Amino acid sequence: MSGFANEVSSSPLSFWSYFMDHRSADLQLLWSHTWLSVVPVVLGLVIALPLGWLSNRFSWSYPPIMTVSGLLYTIPSIALFVLIPPLLHLDQLSELQVPIALTVYSVALLVRVVADGLGSVSEDTRQAATAIGFTPLARLLKVDLPIAVPVITAGLRVAVVSNVSIVAIAGTIGFQNLGNLFTTGYQLSSGTSPYYPPIVLGLVLCVILALALDALVILAGRGLTPWRRAARG
Amino acid sequence: MATGGPRMIGNVITWLNDPSHWRGTGTTDGIVTQLERHISYVGIALLIAMLIAVPLGLLIGHTGRGGSAVSLANAIRSIPSIGLLILLVVIISPHFHGRTQAGFIIPTEIVLMLLAVPPILAGTYAGVENVDPAVRDAAYGMGMKGGQVLLKVELPNSLPLVISGVRSAALQLIATATIASFVPLGGLGRFIYDGLAQRDFPQMIGGGVLVALLALLVDLLLAAIQRILVSPGVSGRFSKRADRRRGAAGEADSRVAAVDEAGVTV
């Protein structure tokens, strides 16, 4: 990529022509960044749902599950990236270490959110659902979870937006994603002559990606809770 | 190809146990020096962020105005810190010559500070907002002025959420200060990036372990400070009934989680 650097002016505003010059490479970075931001959150939600349900259903399991997830969340992302391979017998710099680390984070964040969301269902609602003949499983799927959607949605928004930022950090330890644009710009900036286009392009694409994923989560949350719109309208 | 597994864990322990890695050698700085730097980058940024965010959050919560400042602070969250750091470094560092590191330290502190403001602001704002209106009315009814209500009633009552905000900010800063080592600065991230560059994986993983340990220790320390600072009347600690105590703590925690998220929602 650096070979083409001289074709583009180094002004911050020429990030667009930089993008057009390296379109296929940049789109590839954007694609892998998107993939790395979304898949761990989805996996994390799939794992967090039963755990959150468990800790809400059986109150003895709430403190240990929340303590463990709280501890996992305190481990810095870059530390988790480098700790995953020895713990899971992977090669150093394995393709899997970043998605696994991000999944761990998403689970840690979402378990509490799911438990709190399910906990926010009022006792009256539960009893009414049971009284009109819902089995426990049907009540969970058709009553408790839908009511918990707004709380879970709020947690998912935090998870995807912070993932976009954490993935960029993985770009500085050798993984292919939008973070590479920052390292490229840094390497092409020498001494007193900064080379802005890749850095600005990376920032713009990251922010757009974060906002777009955030908007998708909001839309999905609204789609799953049509009664809230009805109540408001 | 280096393989993972128990042998690597043993190598990491060996690396961490070597006294020369702690003291450093003539050419490289040891863990002690890098730890001090790491703590100073985090401490300075956290202090500045608290000086900005706590008064601002109290003011916004007290007056009930300026909620848009909170959502603005949260919009900042979507900016990747590593990208902002590198942008600021290429802008600022050419203005410093010679042996000074100011060209790298100033951008690092700006990025860390921007990262710390949103959680502290959201925590403070929500803390004041969540104060029981009856308590606030009682304070006014006793003849307190607005400022007195803020400092003597709203602040002590919101302290658990304020400190929770500081705790989550501190954790984020400890994690993010590692990227200061990507631009050539010290800190514990040095071992991660040097280990990566030299393919010295025990060093890289050892650095990761140290960052994680620091984060856990600081979180425990702040939890202890929270216990000391928060009035037992607010935390409900005087209650002898363990289940009630746990319930209160759980409720406060979940409110923080809600706050963290509310930041983005509001």
Chai-1 contact restraints between the chains, C-beta under 6 A:
chainA,res_idxA,chainB,res_idxB,connection_type,confidence,min_distance_angstrom,max_distance_angstrom,comment,restraint_id
A,T74,B,L171,contact,1.0,0.0,6.0,A-B,restraint_1
A,T74,B,A215,contact,1.0,0.0,6.0,A-B,restraint_2
A,T74,B,L216,contact,1.0,0.0,6.0,A-B,restraint_3
A,T74,B,D219,contact,1.0,0.0,6.0,A-B,restraint_4
A,I75,B,A212,contact,1.0,0.0,6.0,A-B,restraint_5
A,P76,B,A175,contact,1.0,0.0,6.0,A-B,restraint_6
A,P76,B,V211,contact,1.0,0.0,6.0,A-B,restraint_7
A,P76,B,A215,contact,1.0,0.0,6.0,A-B,restraint_8
A,S77,B,A175,contact,1.0,0.0,6.0,A-B,restraint_9
A,I78,B,T178,contact,1.0,0.0,6.0,A-B,restraint_10
A,I78,B,I192,contact,1.0,0.0,6.0,A-B,restraint_11
A,A79,B,G208,contact,1.0,0.0,6.0,A-B,restraint_12
A,A79,B,V211,contact,1.0,0.0,6.0,A-B,restraint_13
A,A79,B,A212,contact,1.0,0.0,6.0,A-B,restraint_14
A,V82,B,M204,contact,1.0,0.0,6.0,A-B,restraint_15
A,V82,B,I205,contact,1.0,0.0,6.0,A-B,restraint_16
A,V82,B,G208,contact,1.0,0.0,6.0,A-B,restraint_17
A,L83,B,G208,contact,1.0,0.0,6.0,A-B,restraint_18
A,P85,B,G4,contact,1.0,0.0,6.0,A-B,restraint_19
A,P86,B,G4,contact,1.0,0.0,6.0,A-B,restraint_20
A,P86,B,M8,contact,1.0,0.0,6.0,A-B,restraint_21
A,P86,B,I9,contact,1.0,0.0,6.0,A-B,restraint_22
A,P86,B,I205,contact,1.0,0.0,6.0,A-B,restraint_23
A,H89,B,G4,contact,1.0,0.0,6.0,A-B,restraint_24
A,H89,B,G5,contact,1.0,0.0,6.0,A-B,restraint_25
A,L90,B,G4,contact,1.0,0.0,6.0,A-B,restraint_26
A,D91,B,M1,contact,1.0,0.0,6.0,A-B,restraint_27
A,Q92,B,A2,contact,1.0,0.0,6.0,A-B,restraint_28
A,Q92,B,F201,contact,1.0,0.0,6.0,A-B,restraint_29
A,R112,B,A257,contact,1.0,0.0,6.0,A-B,restraint_30
A,D116,B,S254,contact,1.0,0.0,6.0,A-B,restraint_31
A,A154,B,E261,contact,1.0,0.0,6.0,A-B,restraint_32
A,A154,B,T265,contact,1.0,0.0,6.0,A-B,restraint_33
A,G155,B,E261,contact,1.0,0.0,6.0,A-B,restraint_34
A,R157,B,V264,contact,1.0,0.0,6.0,A-B,restraint_35
A,V158,B,E261,contact,1.0,0.0,6.0,A-B,restraint_36
A,V161,B,R77,contact,1.0,0.0,6.0,A-B,restraint_37
A,V161,B,S78,contact,1.0,0.0,6.0,A-B,restraint_38
A,S165,B,P80,contact,1.0,0.0,6.0,A-B,restraint_39
A,A168,B,P80,contact,1.0,0.0,6.0,A-B,restraint_40
A,A168,B,I82,contact,1.0,0.0,6.0,A-B,restraint_41
A,I169,B,I82,contact,1.0,0.0,6.0,A-B,restraint_42
A,T172,B,I82,contact,1.0,0.0,6.0,A-B,restraint_43
A,T172,B,F182,contact,1.0,0.0,6.0,A-B,restraint_44
A,I173,B,L196,contact,1.0,0.0,6.0,A-B,restraint_45
A,F182,B,I82,contact,1.0,0.0,6.0,A-B,restraint_46
A,F182,B,G83,contact,1.0,0.0,6.0,A-B,restraint_47
A,F182,B,I86,contact,1.0,0.0,6.0,A-B,restraint_48
A,Y186,B,I86,contact,1.0,0.0,6.0,A-B,restraint_49
A,S189,B,V90,contact,1.0,0.0,6.0,A-B,restraint_50
A,T192,B,P94,contact,1.0,0.0,6.0,A-B,restraint_51
A,P194,B,V90,contact,1.0,0.0,6.0,A-B,restraint_52
A,I199,B,I86,contact,1.0,0.0,6.0,A-B,restraint_53
A,I199,B,L87,contact,1.0,0.0,6.0,A-B,restraint_54
A,G202,B,G83,contact,1.0,0.0,6.0,A-B,restraint_55
A,L203,B,G83,contact,1.0,0.0,6.0,A-B,restraint_56
A,C206,B,P80,contact,1.0,0.0,6.0,A-B,restraint_57
A,V207,B,S78,contact,1.0,0.0,6.0,A-B,restraint_58
A,A210,B,S78,contact,1.0,0.0,6.0,A-B,restraint_59
